[in-house]
Amino acid sequence: MEEHLDALKHCDWNRAMAQYPDNAEFFLPGGQVIKGRQQIGDLFRNALKPFNEGGICGITFEPEHTFAVGDTLNMQWKATADGLAEPYRGADAYVTKGGYMVAMVTTFDAGQLKRKK
């Protein structure tokens, strides 16, 4: 989890992608499922754009509460950035196996960020 959050904070696509095996899956809001490293890589390529281009670079995700259940780490977090009008809160569940994140369930929806005008 710490490596994931730090990779996002530093907009490091390679570090972010090093955490996922070929068969990883992301479960996103609205029932969207992203399957495999290729689709996850595309997701991060778009997300890790500069903040002023609609990406999340510059956002810091801070854990507020974590709870482990077996190989799943559940985390409630707060996202902050200079370009946000207010903090954005959400939650993720990270399923790990063999040192990799094989699945992630997230409530993050970039469209819900309240960006300063």
C-alpha positions in Angstrom: 0.0 0.0 0.0 2.8 2.4 0.9 4.6 1.8 -2.4 1.4 2.2 -4.3 0.6 5.6 -2.7 4.1 6.8 -3.0 4.2 5.9 -6.7 1.0 7.8 -7.3 2.3 10.8 -5.3 5.4 10.9 -7.5 3.5 10.2 -10.7 5.8 7.2 -11.3 4.1 5.0 -13.9 6.9 2.3 -13.8 6.7 2.0 -10.0 3.0 1.8 -10.0 3.0 -0.9 -12.7 5.7 -3.0 -11.0 3.0 -3.9 -8.4 0.6 -5.7 -10.7 0.8 -9.2 -12.3 -0.5 -9.9 -15.7 -3.9 -11.1 -14.4 -4.6 -8.2 -12.1 -8.1 -6.6 -12.1 -9.4 -3.3 -10.9 -13.0 -2.8 -9.9 -14.0 0.8 -10.4 -17.2 2.8 -9.5 -20.1 2.3 -11.8 -19.4 -1.4 -12.3 -16.4 -0.8 -14.6 -13.7 -3.6 -14.5 -10.2 -3.1 -15.8 -8.5 -6.5 -16.5 -4.8 -7.2 -17.0 -1.6 -5.2 -17.0 -2.2 -3.6 -20.4 -5.6 -2.0 -19.4 -4.2 -1.1 -16.0 -1.2 0.5 -17.6 -3.5 2.5 -19.9 -5.5 3.6 -16.8 -2.4 4.8 -15.0 -1.0 6.4 -18.2 -4.1 8.6 -18.3 -4.4 9.1 -14.5 -0.7 10.1 -14.0 -1.0 13.2 -16.2 -0.3 16.6 -14.7 -3.1 17.9 -12.5 -3.7 20.9 -14.8 -4.3 18.4 -17.7 -7.0 16.5 -15.7 -4.6 13.9 -14.2 -4.0 13.2 -10.5 -0.3 14.3 -10.4 0.0 16.5 -7.4 -2.6 14.7 -5.4 -1.5 13.1 -2.1 -3.5 10.2 -0.8 -3.3 9.9 3.0 -4.5 6.8 4.8 -7.0 7.6 7.5 -8.0 4.1 8.5 -6.6 0.7 7.5 -7.9 -2.8 8.3 -6.3 -6.0 7.1 -8.4 -9.2 6.5 -6.2 -12.0 5.4 -4.3 -10.9 2.2 -6.7 -7.9 1.7 -5.9 -4.5 3.0 -8.8 -2.1 3.3 -8.0 1.5 3.4 -10.1 4.7 3.9 -8.1 7.7 2.6 -8.2 11.4 2.1 -6.9 13.0 -1.1 -5.5 16.6 -1.0 -3.8 18.9 -3.5 -3.2 22.6 -3.9 -5.5 22.5 -6.9 -8.4 20.9 -5.0 -11.1 23.2 -3.5 -11.7 20.6 -0.7 -10.3 17.2 0.3 -11.8 14.2 -1.5 -12.4 11.0 0.6 -12.7 7.4 -0.6 -11.8 3.8 0.1 -9.8 1.0 -1.5 -9.4 -2.7 -0.9 -6.1 -4.2 -2.1 -5.9 -8.0 -2.6 -2.3 -9.2 -2.5 -0.7 -12.5 -3.4 3.0 -13.3 -3.8 4.0 -9.7 -3.2 1.7 -8.3 -6.0 -1.6 -6.6 -6.0 -3.8 -9.0 -7.8 -7.1 -7.1 -7.4 -8.2 -3.6 -6.3 -11.6 -2.3 -5.5 -11.8 1.5 -5.3 -14.4 4.2 -4.8 -12.1 6.8 -6.5 -13.9 8.7 -9.2 -11.7 11.6 -10.7 -14.9 13.2 -12.0 -15.9 13.9 -8.4 -12.8 15.9 -7.6 -13.7 19.5 -6.8 -10.9 21.4 -8.6 -10.2 25.0 -7.9 -11.2 27.3 -10.8 
